[in-house]
Amino acid sequence: MCDKTGTSIPQIGFGTFQIPPEDTQRAVEEALELGYRHIDTAAAYYNEQQVGDALRATGMAGKVWVTTKLRNCDQGYDAARVAFDESRRKLGVDVIDMYLIHWPFPAAGFYRETWRALLKLRDEGAIRVPGVSNFLPEHLRAIIEDSGEAPAVNQIEVHPRFNQPGVRAFCKAHGIAVEAYSPLGHGRDIASEPVTKAAEAHGVTPGQVVLRWHTQEGRIVIPKSKHAERMRENLASAGFDLTAAEIAAIDALDDPHANVSSDPATFTHSQSWADQHVRGNI
């Protein structure tokens, strides 16, 4: 799909959150072999080096879409530029296709100047698409008013039981593409009646139904798996169409309290290695 700049971003990507570094290179190489052309990582996942190793081993560095993200503890204009250079070195690319501010981290108050740093890196040709992650309307409004420019993409938690209609509506009104992380709701959503009913009707898996629900509604998705067969199923989810009634039934599952991740308004973790390790993310 294309963002507001006309840049083509592969709509189904491969996520690497909580894939241990020792498994990351193999998993990314398998994903690339299966046909994925969008790899999503982050400095806070502590596997950028292994993603880069996979890109180098397969000869795909600079040939596929790569997204990474800035840690909270690296926010600020100058700090963000230093952190960006480190991510670029680990990934082994001259240009990072999409670079996101991982969380607004409003308690620190640096996300406006951090956004200006990303725009400067874009203007210098080091980033193709600057964007954000986990930004609520109040955070998006602040950076738009401060810089005069909206991000191209907002990567947020979206799945059937938590589909954030208000945030998505704000993004749509400002030309911001939505990219869904945790697109399957950590597996809970695939057991719901509308999903299983649609899966039976189309002869596909419940997971494929949920991913197709996302892509038919225009979202980018980054499902994660370490298993080749599941990777293949996820990539094949674009091979059928849900009916309008099926999409509406899945939309109706929304529960504003069913998030599996943190509240961006109050998330204050530094995303340092020690912090991520203690919380079980790495």
Protein Blocks (a to p, Z undefined) as FASTA:
>chain_A
ZZfkopacdfbdcdfehiafklmmmmmmmmmmnopabdcddfklopmmmmmmmmmmnopg
okaccdddddfklgcjklmmmmmmmmmmmnopabdfbacdfbgolmnopmmmmmmmmmmm
mmnopafbdcdehiafklmmmmmmmnopacfbdcddddfklgolmlmmmmmmnopacdde
hklonommmmpmklmmmmmmnopafklmmmmmmmmnopacddddfbfklmmmmmmmmmpc
cdfklmmmmmmmpcfklcfbdcfklgcbekiaklmmmnopZZ
